[in-house]
């Protein structure tokens, strides 16, 4: 198990940014602060306004620091975003020893490091191992072998969007930064180990994107990104009933049900239209409008699922788990189960059997925070891949100084006396 200290996680979405700071505990992580702010400058998996997005990130981190009081956010940073330029690649890495050796965690990290062949590889996940060409194991730690072969999943991302994400955090006094795959952290946050071993589909239903991740034999075997999301349903309701987007969101999440036949035909809800006039509309009418668009989008995602199936003929999933903001739409699992023709459930951190994360119990049952918890679970399992160069500043006035590049390695974070002041000064300039 990799040693991991304090970690700040920033989950960037089109609708909002979720952030948290957690410290390593004996059996997981303890979250000491968390925040949710409106996202600006990020839409459909792309940065459309770097200045606006950086300001939103600064606001989220500023709230974390306020809650922490005397503690500082310095440590390691994990970033996940709904980027559409991630991909997964399965490969094998071999390592021979001159004489039989007992495998340690350090050697596993060396194998991961050797698997990074190009700049577009942001992470490597060992899934299973073969010792001496015969013994197949899932955890070789403390076992003796003269040859080890690892089946790994390479997480790849184009260099340009990777650099754009990294640049959003220039000037912060973090020891290192790690960009995480959005589909993997969402899955880690809500799936059980049994589901991943038997075969499962995780659908992260976001505000402007779908992320579809397939697991078989405990490893991710496919990933699909689609520019679809909750916003399309909200827009339909706003257009049909002539209401604002916030009012349409209220109607969707609190007064509709995609399984619309469960709603009484005569049940009404009061709405406020653009002219500020109040009127009553049928909840079933709202639900049918939402159902039509949700069915269309889920049917399109079924096509992506079929592509994964065709590429992996032995893949036979036992069901689909829906997480993200869209999982909070009443009746979504019923519709998804019908379209995918399999059992469907909503996924939250509390519905998984993952390592223990404490300190944020009031949001553990909310699907939109699945990726946030998943990032901590991912860090607990795999730790940091390698040393990462980050840009920091030598004074508390980053706008007036040129950045200085510093190389640090995960697990070797050093706190300075003025680190808290540096962070506060930087955040005040952003917010």
Residue pairs with C-beta under 8 A, 6 or more apart in sequence:
1 105
1 380
1 381
1 383
2 105
2 109
2 379
2 382
2 383
2 384
2 410
2 411
3 24
3 383
3 411
4 24
4 76
4 379
4 380
4 383
4 384
4 410
4 411
5 23
5 24
5 75
5 76
5 411
5 413
6 21
6 22
6 23
6 24
6 73
6 74
6 75
6 76
6 413
7 21
7 22
7 24
7 29
7 75
7 76
7 77
7 78
7 375
7 376
7 379
8 19
8 20
8 21
8 61
8 64
8 73
8 75
8 76
8 77
8 78
8 174
9 18
9 19
9 20
9 21
9 22
9 77
9 78
9 79
9 80
9 372
9 375
9 376
10 17
10 18
10 19
10 57
10 60
10 61
10 77
10 78
10 79
10 80
11 17
11 18
11 19
11 80
11 81
11 185
11 371
11 372
11 375
12 39
12 42
12 53
12 57
12 79
12 80
12 81
12 82
13 39
13 42
13 81
13 82
13 206
13 207
13 325
14 39
14 42
14 43
14 44
14 45
14 82
14 206
14 207
14 208
14 209
14 229
14 231
15 38
15 39
15 206
15 207
15 208
15 230
15 231
15 325
16 36
16 37
16 38
16 39
17 36
17 37
17 38
17 39
17 56
17 57
17 60
18 34
18 35
18 36
18 60
18 368
18 369
18 371
18 372
19 34
19 35
19 36
19 37
19 57
19 60
19 61
19 63
19 64
19 372
20 31
20 33
20 34
20 35
20 64
20 360
20 372
20 376
21 31
21 32
21 33
21 34
21 64
21 68
21 71
21 73
21 75
22 29
22 30
22 31
22 32
22 357
22 359
22 376
23 29
23 30
23 32
25 356
25 358
27 355
27 356
28 355
28 356
28 357
28 358
28 376
28 377
28 380
29 355
29 356
29 357
29 358
29 376
29 379
29 380
30 357
30 358
30 359
31 357
31 358
31 359
31 360
31 376
32 67
32 68
32 71
32 359
33 63
33 64
33 65
33 67
33 68
34 64
34 67
34 360
34 363
34 372
35 60
35 61
35 63
35 64
35 67
36 60
37 56
37 59
37 60
37 63
38 56
39 53
39 56
40 49
40 52
40 53
40 55
40 56
41 47
41 48
41 49
41 50
41 51
41 52
41 53
41 54
41 55
41 56
42 48
42 49
42 53
42 56
42 81
43 208
44 84
44 208
44 209
44 227
45 81
45 82
45 83
45 84
45 85
45 208
45 209
45 225
45 227
46 83
46 84
47 53
47 161
47 164
47 165
47 168
50 164
50 167
50 168
53 168
54 168
54 430
55 430
55 431
57 168
57 169
57 430
58 426
58 427
58 429
58 430
58 431
59 430
59 431
61 73
61 172
61 423
61 427
62 427
62 428
62 430
62 431
64 73
65 72
65 73
65 423
65 424
65 427
70 420
72 173
72 415
72 419
72 420
72 423
73 172
73 173
73 174
73 423
74 173
74 174
74 175
74 413
74 415
74 416
74 419
74 420
74 423
75 174
75 175
75 413
76 174
76 175
76 176
76 177
76 178
76 379
76 384
76 410
76 413
77 169
77 172
77 174
77 176
77 177
77 178
78 177
78 178
78 180
78 375
78 378
78 379
79 165
79 169
79 177
79 178
79 179
79 180
80 179
80 180
80 181
80 182
80 185
80 371
80 375
81 165
81 179
81 182
82 182
82 204
82 206
82 208
82 209
82 211
82 225
83 157
83 161
83 165
83 182
84 209
84 225
84 227
85 157
85 158
85 161
86 155
86 156
86 157
86 181
86 182
86 183
86 223
86 225
87 155
87 156
87 157
87 223
88 153
88 154
88 155
88 156
88 181
88 220
88 221
88 222
88 223
89 153
89 154
89 156
90 151
90 152
90 153
90 154
90 219
90 221
91 115
91 151
91 152
91 154
92 149
92 150
92 151
92 152
93 111
93 114
93 115
93 126
93 149
93 150
93 152
94 147
94 148
94 149
94 150
95 107
95 110
95 111
95 114
95 147
95 148
95 149
95 150
96 146
96 147
97 145
97 146
97 147
97 148
99 146
100 144
100 145
100 146
101 107
101 144
101 145
101 146
102 142
102 143
102 144
103 140
103 141
103 142
103 143
103 144
103 145
103 148
104 141
104 142
105 141
107 148
108 126
108 140
108 141
109 383
109 385
111 126
111 148
111 150
111 152
112 124
112 126
112 152
112 382
112 385
112 386
113 124
113 385
113 386
115 121
115 124
115 150
115 152
115 154
116 124
116 385
116 386
119 159
120 156
120 157
120 158
120 159
120 162
121 154
121 155
121 156
122 155
122 156
122 157
122 162
122 178
122 179
122 181
123 154
123 155
123 178
123 179
123 180
123 181
123 382
123 385
124 152
124 153
124 154
124 155
124 385
125 152
125 153
125 155
125 184
125 219
125 220
125 382
126 150
126 151
126 152
127 138
127 150
127 151
127 152
127 153
127 217
127 218
127 219
128 136
128 137
128 138
128 150
128 151
128 217
128 218
128 219
129 136
129 137
129 138
129 139
129 140
129 148
129 149
129 150
129 151
130 136
130 137
130 148
130 149
130 150
130 151
131 137
131 140
131 143
131 145
131 147
131 148
132 145
132 146
132 147
133 147
133 149
135 143
135 145
137 143
138 218
140 148
151 219
153 219
153 220
155 181
155 184
157 179
162 179
165 179
166 177
166 179
166 390
169 177
169 390
170 390
170 391
170 392
170 398
170 403
171 391
171 392
171 393
171 398
171 403
171 426
172 392
172 423
172 426
173 392
173 416
173 419
173 422
173 423
174 390
174 392
175 390
175 408
175 410
175 412
175 413
175 414
176 384
176 387
176 388
176 390
176 408
176 409
176 410
176 413
177 388
177 390
178 379
178 384
178 385
178 388
178 410
180 375
180 378
181 223
182 204
182 211
182 371
183 202
183 204
183 211
183 212
183 213
183 220
183 223
183 225
184 213
184 220
184 374
184 378
185 371
185 374
185 375
185 377
185 378
186 202
186 204
186 211
186 213
186 323
186 324
186 370
186 371
186 374
187 196
187 202
187 213
187 215
187 220
187 374
188 354
188 374
188 375
188 377
188 378
188 381
189 323
189 347
189 349
189 352
189 354
189 369
189 370
189 371
189 372
189 373
189 374
189 375
189 377
190 202
190 321
190 323
190 347
190 348
190 349
190 351
190 352
190 367
190 370
190 374
191 200
191 202
191 215
191 321
191 347
191 352
192 352
192 353
193 218
193 353
194 353
195 215
195 318
195 319
195 321
196 215
196 218
196 219
197 217
197 218
198 317
198 318
199 214
199 215
199 216
199 217
199 315
199 316
199 317
199 318
200 214
200 215
200 317
200 318
200 319
200 320
200 321
201 212
201 213
201 214
201 215
201 305
201 317
201 319
201 320
201 321
201 340
202 212
202 213
202 214
202 215
202 320
202 321
202 323
202 347
203 210
203 211
203 212
203 301
203 320
203 321
203 322
203 323
203 324
203 336
204 210
204 211
204 212
204 213
204 323
204 324
204 370
204 371
205 229
205 230
205 322
205 323
205 324
205 325
205 326
205 327
205 332
206 229
206 230
206 324
206 325
206 326
207 229
207 230
207 231
207 325
208 227
208 228
208 229
208 230
208 231
209 225
209 226
209 227
209 228
209 229
210 224
210 225
210 226
210 228
210 229
210 297
210 301
210 304
211 223
211 224
211 225
211 226
211 324
212 222
212 223
212 224
212 225
212 226
212 301
212 304
212 305
212 308
213 220
213 222
213 223
214 220
214 221
214 222
214 223
214 305
214 308
214 312
214 315
214 317
215 221
216 312
216 314
216 315
216 317
221 308
221 312
221 315
222 307
222 308
222 311
222 312
222 315
224 301
224 304
224 305
224 307
224 308
226 300
226 301
226 304
228 297
228 300
228 301
229 297
229 326
230 252
230 325
230 326
230 329
232 293
232 297
233 252
233 290
233 293
233 294
233 297
233 329
234 245
234 248
234 249
234 252
235 245
235 248
236 289
236 290
236 292
236 293
237 243
237 248
237 251
237 252
237 286
237 289
237 290
238 244
238 245
238 247
238 248
240 289
241 248
241 251
241 271
241 273
241 281
241 286
241 289
242 273
242 274
243 251
243 271
243 272
243 273
243 274
244 274
247 271
247 272
251 269
251 271
251 286
252 286
252 290
252 329
253 328
253 329
253 330
255 269
255 283
255 286
256 283
256 286
256 287
256 290
256 329
256 330
256 331
257 263
257 283
257 287
257 330
257 331
258 287
258 290
258 291
258 294
258 329
258 330
258 331
258 332
258 334
258 335
259 330
259 331
259 334
259 335
260 284
260 287
260 288
260 291
260 331
262 331
263 283
263 284
263 287
264 283
264 284
265 282
265 284
266 282
267 282
267 283
267 284
268 280
268 281
268 282
268 283
269 280
269 281
269 282
269 283
269 286
270 278
270 279
270 280
271 278
271 279
271 280
271 281
272 278
273 279
287 331
290 329
291 331
291 335
294 329
294 332
294 335
295 335
295 339
298 335
298 336
298 339
298 340
299 339
302 339
302 340
305 340
308 315
309 315
317 342
318 342
318 343
319 342
319 343
319 344
319 345
320 336
320 337
320 340
320 342
320 343
320 344
320 345
321 344
321 345
321 346
321 347
322 332
322 333
322 336
322 344
322 345
322 346
322 347
322 367
323 346
323 347
323 348
323 367
323 368
323 370
323 371
324 367
324 368
324 370
324 371
325 367
325 368
326 332
326 367
327 333
327 346
327 347
327 348
327 367
327 368
328 346
328 366
328 367
328 368
332 346
333 344
333 345
333 346
334 344
336 344
337 343
337 344
345 351
346 367
347 367
347 370
348 364
348 365
348 366
348 367
348 369
348 370
349 357
349 364
349 365
349 369
349 370
349 373
349 374
350 364
350 365
354 373
354 377
355 377
355 380
355 381
357 364
357 373
357 376
357 377
360 369
360 373
363 369
364 373
383 410
383 411
384 409
384 410
384 411
386 409
386 410
387 407
387 408
387 409
387 410
388 407
388 408
388 410
389 405
389 406
389 407
390 405
390 406
390 408
391 403
391 404
391 405
391 406
392 403
392 404
392 406
393 401
393 403
393 404
393 422
393 426
394 401
394 404
395 401
395 422
396 418
396 421
396 422
396 425
396 426
397 425
398 425
398 426
398 429
399 429
408 414
